[in-house]
Amino acid sequence: MNAEEAKTAVFAALREIAPEADASVIEPDVEFREQLDIDSMDFLNLIIGIHERTVKLHRTSITAKLGVRSVAELTRLTQEAGFEADAAPASPG
């Protein structure tokens, strides 16, 4: 994800939780929450919205690179490659 895609994801999520917020006045060097009139729950919803968009963007990129057309096809491909959906990541060390 490049900087422009990240900015787009943040502003799209922001429009959903605070449609009255003016994204054009947000200063990149000032704490984000200080510039917006949003409470803690709205901030958490913003983070969740950014996360969902990031996952979708990466999934779209991966499916395009692998030449698959659906999540089901991607799942089948990963299973054939030996990945297990419920496998825990290896612990460091």
C-alpha positions as CSV (number, residue, x, y, z in Angstrom):
1,M,0.0,0.0,0.0
2,N,1.5,3.3,-1.0
3,A,0.9,6.6,0.8
4,E,-1.9,7.7,-1.5
5,E,-3.8,4.5,-1.1
6,A,-3.4,4.8,2.7
7,K,-4.6,8.3,2.6
8,T,-7.6,7.3,0.6
9,A,-8.4,4.4,3.0
10,V,-8.2,6.8,6.0
11,F,-10.5,9.4,4.4
12,A,-13.0,6.8,3.3
13,A,-13.2,5.4,6.8
14,L,-13.4,8.9,8.2
15,R,-16.4,9.8,5.9
16,E,-18.3,6.8,7.3
17,I,-17.8,7.7,11.0
18,A,-17.7,11.5,10.8
19,P,-19.3,12.6,7.5
20,E,-19.1,16.2,8.7
21,A,-15.3,16.1,9.0
22,D,-13.5,18.1,6.4
23,A,-10.5,16.0,5.3
24,S,-9.0,18.9,3.4
25,V,-8.0,20.7,6.6
26,I,-6.3,17.8,8.3
27,E,-2.6,18.6,9.0
28,P,-0.3,15.7,8.6
29,D,2.0,16.9,11.4
30,V,-0.7,17.3,14.0
31,E,-2.2,14.5,16.1
32,F,-5.1,13.1,14.2
33,R,-7.6,13.0,17.1
34,E,-6.8,16.6,18.1
35,Q,-8.0,17.8,14.7
36,L,-11.3,15.9,14.7
37,D,-14.2,16.1,17.1
38,I,-14.5,12.3,17.6
39,D,-14.7,10.2,20.7
40,S,-12.8,7.1,21.6
41,M,-15.4,4.8,20.1
42,D,-15.5,6.7,16.8
43,F,-11.7,6.6,16.8
44,L,-11.8,2.8,17.2
45,N,-14.4,2.5,14.5
46,L,-12.0,4.6,12.3
47,I,-9.2,2.2,12.9
48,I,-11.4,-0.8,12.2
49,G,-12.6,0.8,9.0
50,I,-9.0,1.4,7.9
51,H,-8.1,-2.2,8.8
52,E,-11.0,-3.6,6.7
53,R,-10.0,-1.5,3.7
54,T,-6.3,-2.5,4.0
55,V,-7.3,-6.2,4.1
56,K,-9.5,-5.8,1.0
57,L,-6.8,-3.9,-0.8
58,H,-4.1,-6.5,-0.1
59,R,-6.5,-9.4,-0.9
60,T,-7.3,-7.7,-4.3
61,S,-3.6,-7.3,-5.0
62,I,-2.8,-10.9,-4.1
63,T,-5.7,-12.4,-6.1
64,A,-4.6,-10.3,-9.1
65,K,-1.0,-11.4,-8.8
66,L,-1.9,-15.1,-8.5
67,G,-4.5,-14.9,-11.3
68,V,-7.4,-16.0,-9.1
69,R,-10.9,-14.6,-9.4
70,S,-12.4,-15.2,-6.0
71,V,-11.6,-15.7,-2.3
72,A,-12.8,-19.3,-2.6
73,E,-10.2,-19.9,-5.4
74,L,-7.5,-18.1,-3.3
75,T,-8.4,-20.3,-0.3
76,R,-8.2,-23.5,-2.4
77,L,-4.8,-22.4,-3.8
78,T,-3.4,-21.7,-0.4
79,Q,-4.6,-25.1,0.9
80,E,-3.0,-26.8,-2.1
81,A,0.2,-25.0,-1.2
82,G,0.1,-26.5,2.3
83,F,-1.1,-23.5,4.3
84,E,-3.7,-24.2,7.0
85,A,-6.3,-21.6,7.9
86,D,-6.1,-22.3,11.7
87,A,-2.4,-22.8,11.9
88,A,-0.8,-20.5,14.5
89,P,2.2,-18.5,13.5
90,A,5.5,-19.9,14.7
91,S,6.7,-18.2,17.9
92,P,10.0,-16.2,17.6
93,G,13.0,-17.5,19.1
